[in-house]
Amino acid sequence: MGNWIPVRAIYRDSTRPDMYFKFDGFTRERRDELLAELEQSGYIVQEILWNDPLFLLVQARLRKEMENHHDRA
């Protein structure tokens, strides 16, 4: 059992919404099985590094775009 880095699952052709998973308390084997199932189902799995500068930059850009979109509506 462990505390794992959360992941984001992105469908390959963007026709399905992204999914987010936290695997805290899962065994390594069970976590790996679930990740393999996601990949076999057509998802790209990306670890979310909350303190990663690039991740934070992308999140800030998305927030700004959403605010701008909301202001235009």
C-alpha positions as CSV (number, residue, x, y, z in Angstrom):
1,M,0.0,0.0,0.0
2,G,1.3,3.4,-0.8
3,N,0.7,7.0,-1.5
4,W,0.9,7.4,-5.2
5,I,1.1,10.4,-7.4
6,P,-2.4,11.2,-8.8
7,V,-3.0,10.6,-12.5
8,R,-5.0,12.2,-15.3
9,A,-6.4,9.9,-18.0
10,I,-6.9,11.7,-21.3
11,Y,-8.9,9.9,-24.1
12,R,-6.8,9.7,-27.3
13,D,-9.3,11.5,-29.6
14,S,-10.7,13.9,-26.9
15,T,-14.3,12.6,-27.4
16,R,-14.5,11.6,-23.7
17,P,-13.9,13.8,-20.7
18,D,-10.6,13.6,-18.8
19,M,-10.7,11.5,-15.6
20,Y,-8.6,12.0,-12.5
21,F,-7.5,9.2,-10.1
22,K,-5.9,9.1,-6.7
23,F,-4.6,5.6,-5.8
24,D,-3.8,6.1,-2.1
25,G,-4.1,2.9,-0.2
26,F,-3.8,0.7,-3.4
27,T,-1.1,-1.9,-3.8
28,R,1.4,-1.4,-6.6
29,E,-0.1,-4.4,-8.4
30,R,-3.7,-3.1,-8.3
31,R,-2.6,0.4,-9.3
32,D,-0.6,-1.0,-12.3
33,E,-3.6,-3.2,-13.3
34,L,-6.0,-0.2,-13.3
35,L,-3.5,1.9,-15.3
36,A,-3.1,-0.8,-17.8
37,E,-6.9,-1.1,-18.2
38,L,-7.1,2.6,-18.9
39,E,-4.4,2.5,-21.5
40,Q,-6.0,-0.5,-23.2
41,S,-9.3,1.4,-23.3
42,G,-7.7,4.2,-25.3
43,Y,-6.6,6.6,-22.6
44,I,-3.2,8.3,-22.2
45,V,-2.2,8.3,-18.5
46,Q,-0.3,11.3,-17.2
47,E,1.0,11.7,-13.7
48,I,0.0,15.0,-12.0
49,L,2.9,16.7,-10.3
50,W,1.2,19.4,-8.3
51,N,4.3,21.4,-7.6
52,D,5.8,21.1,-11.1
53,P,6.3,24.6,-12.6
54,L,5.0,23.5,-16.1
55,F,1.9,22.0,-14.6
56,L,1.2,25.1,-12.6
57,L,1.7,27.3,-15.7
58,V,-0.7,25.2,-17.7
59,Q,-3.3,25.4,-14.9
60,A,-3.0,29.2,-14.7
61,R,-3.4,29.5,-18.5
62,L,-6.5,27.3,-18.4
63,R,-8.0,29.3,-15.6
64,K,-7.3,32.6,-17.5
65,E,-8.9,31.2,-20.7
66,M,-12.0,30.1,-18.7
67,E,-12.3,33.5,-17.1
68,N,-12.0,35.2,-20.4
69,H,-14.6,32.9,-21.9
70,H,-16.9,33.6,-19.0
71,D,-16.5,37.3,-19.4
72,R,-17.4,37.2,-23.1
73,A,-20.6,35.2,-22.4
